[in-house]
Amino acid sequence: MNTHETLTKLQGWRAGLLWFPDPQTPQARHESDGLLVTGQSADGIVRIQAIGPYRDLAPHYPELSVTHWPGLCIAPGFVDLHIHYPQTDVIGSPAEGLLPWLEHYTFPHERHFSEPAYAHEVTAFFMDELMRHGVTTALCFATAHPESVDVFMAEAQKRRLRMVTGKVLQDRHSPDGLRDTDTALSLRQTEDLIRRWHGVDRLGYAITPRFAPTSTSEQLHGAGEIAQQFPDVWIQSHVAENLDEIRWVHELFPEARSYLDVYDRAGLLRQRSVYAHCIYLDEADRCRMAEVGATAAVSPTSNLFLGSGFFDYTASDAASLRYGLASDVGGGTSFSPFHTMHAAYTVARQSVGRPGMSLAPEHLWWQHTAGAAAALDLNGKVGNLLPGCEADFVVLNPKATPLLARRTAQTETLAEWLFAMIVLGDERLIAHTVVQGQIAAPTGMSDNRA
């Protein structure tokens, strides 16, 4: 398979291959000895030129320089639909639930991100962690400080990463140092940041109300007006995560039919809007999200850690609601896509609509790659290895630990092999992370991986 565009500076990568021939369908294909050909397009982006069995494809590229990884497997880079980079250092903090966790850990820590030097140090560590865990695209929260966005975007640009983030909007029920004391100014800052960063290289901007209780109606509706002005930016926030939070929203917005309706009334529900959690939506909410093309970011490790509840896969599928997986660090307990996929499997087993539901391994993997990319409206760009996709991928070592080596050697089907890695895997499975055709090396530590 070849792209219609002629690429230059071609490079070959020989290993096993794992990808999704139909990105809309969670049915993976595995090739034990494959060849991936990448090259640079006219816009400077490194893309995939061709993919297939080595024996079939290699004769078409007789002079191709090939990197060979015997025994390893190339797979799409993971896509994280919801993560907080400023919460890197509060991961693993004990709390009684969501609201106490925000009050005691998150809010005090995020105040430090008005300092660019501090924000830069955390950003560099955060992006190193993403690369170590094979996450090559993420939709991230920054903080209420414009500096936190500028620093993050500059670092992502330097690393040539496809990242989306935005200044957090919160003009009430927030501590000093985080609260937007001037609502009009917070909206102007958002517009300025969109103009400065959105669409620059591989960067995107997300209009980012923290959650409905920390924004006035004036701020939410102002954000909706900006969304209308910039239809190709993303929107991100939280919805229906926690029962205490939902009661608070009903007190603050009595005119709204539901928590989700607060955002809908403000003009913040549309294509490219991504709402984290979506645990306590009703049928009308799910259908409304599906109708406008909005996305649910499923965050199973944080939902389990904070005791928030379980995402209802059965009801979401019935409503044709788009969704994908997210780590939700630091409420989430790991950067690892394998831990997230494993937690999603556990959550689905508790499904209200279908107790004992078992998500197929290919479906779990799809939710964190091609499915997440489609939910982010980046289908055909990231999360897959099809020709035309950007050359961001991971190299898996299924023998990364003695137990993995023993278990994967005994699997008889692709599903068994994938599930073994999901359940037993962590960052040691990621032998290499490749971004734009270059092996990513951490900036703050030596890379001792295989």
C-alpha positions, 0 to 999 in steps of 0.5 A, a space after each residue: 500500500 502506498 500513499 499518493 504523495 511522493 515522500 523523500 528521505 525514505 527510511 525502512 523499519 523491519 520488525 513485527 507489525 501491529 496495526 488497524 487496517 480499518 481505523 474505525 474497527 477494532 480489528 488488528 492485523 499482525 505481521 510477524 516479519 514486516 516492513 514499515 517505510 517512512 519518508 518526509 512529505 512536502 510540509 516537513 512532516 514524516 509520514 508512513 509511505 508503505 506497510 506490509 510483509 517484508 518479503 512482499 514490500 522489500 523488493 520495491 525498495 532495493 536501496 532502502 536503508 533499513 533498521 532491523 529489530 528482530 524479535 520486536 514489534 512495531 505498533 502505533 504510538 499510544 494516544 492519551 485523551 485526557 491527562 494533566 501535566 501539572 499534576 505529575 508530582 501529585 500522582 499517588 496522593 491519598 484522598 477520600 475522593 475527588 473534591 478533597 483530592 483537588 483541595 488538598 493536593 491539586 490546587 496547592 501544587 498548580 499555583 507554582 506553574 506561574 513560574 516558567 522555570 518551574 513549569 519547564 522542569 515539570 514539562 520536560 520530565 512529563 514528556 520524558 515519561 510519555 516517551 518512556 511509556 510510548 505515548 506520542 499524542 496527548 490532550 493535556 490540561 495546563 493550569 490557569 497561568 498562560 505561562 504554563 501553556 507557553 512553556 508546554 507548547 515550546 517544549 512539545 514543538 522542540 520535540 516535534 510532538 503532536 500535543 494539544 493543551 490549553 489554559 485552564 479557565 476557573 474564575 470562582 470556587 478556586 484558591 488565590 493564585 489559580 482563580 481568574 480574578 478578571 473573567 474578561 482577561 482570562 478569555 482574552 488570554 485564551 484567544 491570544 494563546 489560540 492565535 499564538 499556538 494553534 496549528 503551529 507545527 504539530 500543536 493544537 489548542 484546547 479551550 479548557 474550563 476546569 469543570 462547571 463549578 469553577 467557572 461562572 456562566 459568564 466565563 463558560 458562555 465566553 468560552 463558547 463564543 471563542 469556540 464558535 470563532 475558532 471551530 477547529 480548536 478542541 474543547 476539553 473539560 470534566 463531566 459527571 465524574 463524581 456524585 458530590 460534584 454532580 450535586 454541586 453542579 445542580 445547585 450552581 446551575 438549577 436551570 440546566 437539565 443535567 451536568 452535560 447540559 451546562 456545557 451544551 447551553 454555553 456552546 461547548 458541546 460539539 465536534 472536537 469536544 472531549 469530556 473526561 469521565 462521563 460516568 453518570 450520564 443518562 441516555 439523553 446525555 449520551 445521545 446528545 454527545 453522539 449527535 454532535 460528535 463529542 467524545 468521552 475520555 474514559 479514565 479507569 485508573 483515576 475512577 478506581 483510585 478516587 472511587 468515582 464509579 465505572 464507565 458504562 460501555 454498554 450504554 455508550 455503545 448503544 448510544 453510538 457515543 465515541 470514546 477512547 482511553 485516558 490516563 488522567 494523571 495525576 488522579 490516574 495512577 500510571 502513565 502506562 497505557 498497559 495499566 490503563 487498558 488493564 483497568 478498562 478491562 476491569 471496569 468493563 467487567 463491572 458494567 451496569 448494563 451488562 455485568 461480566 462484560 469482557 472487552 476484547 484485547 484488540 478493542 482495548 488496544 484500539 481504544 488507546 490508539 486508532 480509536 482514540 485518534 478518531 475520537 480526537 478527530 485525528 483519524 488518519 494522522 496518528 494512532 495507526 500505521 496506515 500510509 499517510 499517517 504521521 510516523 509516530 510509533 512504538 517498538 514493543 519487546 514482548 520478552 521485556 521481563 522473564 514472565 512476559 517472555 514465558 507467557 507470550 511464547 505460549 500464546 496461540 492467538 493474537 488476542 492472547 498475545 495482546 492480552 498478555 502484554 496488557 495484563 503483564 506489561 508496563 514501560 519495560 515493554 517499550 523498547 523504543 518510542 519513535 517520533 517523526 522517524 526519530 528514536 526519542 531519547 529522554 532529556 533528563 536521564 539515560 536510556 537503558 532500555 533494550 
